Amino acid sequence: SVASPGTAQTFLRSDAQIAAFDATQPGTTCLGSSAGSLGTTSFAARSNHAHAQPFIGCRIFSAVAQFTSTAVVTTLAFDSERYDTDSASMHSSAASTTKIKFRTPGRYNVGATIQWAISSLGTTRYLSAILNATTDIAISRIPPLNSAAQPPNQNIAADWDFVSTDFLQFTAFQDTGASLAVASTAAIGCEAWAHKIG
C-alpha cells in the first residue's frame, strides 16, 4: 500500500528471511544455505563466518631438564611445541630454540612457568621475560625453598605490544653456589607461551 503523506512504512514479504548477528562476537554469523518456508527463517550460526579471527599463538616446552650455573643468567631453551598456529611459525624446535618470534604484529599475552630442583642454598631464584635480548618485560623473584613434597614453581606473565621484528626469550638465575636444574615436569616444568589478544 502507499504510505500517507509525511509518514514512513516498512513492509516485509511473507517469504522474507531476516538474520541478525552481533559483529563483536566471533561465534555468531549471518550465513545461511537455503530459503526458508514462507514466514520462517533458516539462517544458522557458524563459527567460521566472516567476523571470526584465526587464533595466533604458541605454547612451547623443554622435554629435558636444563642445568643453570650459579650466579649466571641462563637463557632457557625449548625443544618441543604443544602448538604453533602462526602460518609463519613463532618458534622452531630445531634452530633458535630459545626464541619466540612475533611474525604477526599485535598485542599478546606472554608468559612462562618453571620448576626448580629442591635446594635451600642461596638467597634467590628469578625468572625473566626479555624482549629482543635487551628489555625485561616481566620478572619474578622467589627465595629458596626446600620441601621434597613441594618443589618451587615460578611463573611470569605480561601483556605486550609486539612488532614483526620482535622476539622474546626467558632467562633463569640462581645463586646456590652450584649447578641447579630447571625441571622438565609435564605442563609446569619449563614452558612458555604467547597468545595474540589484540
CORZIJO-V681056 format. One record per run of one state. SS is the DSSP state (a for helix, b for strand, c for the rest). FROM is the first residue (numbers start at 1). TO is the last residue. Records with the same first field share a line. If there is no record, write none. Layout:
BEGIN
SS: FROM-TO  FROM-TO
END
This chain:
BEGIN
c: 1-56  62-65  69-73  76-79  85-99  102-105  117-124  132-134  143-152  163-166  175-179  183-189  197-198
b: 57-61  66-68  74-75  80-84  100-101  106-116  125-131  135-142  153-162  167-174  180-182  190-196
END
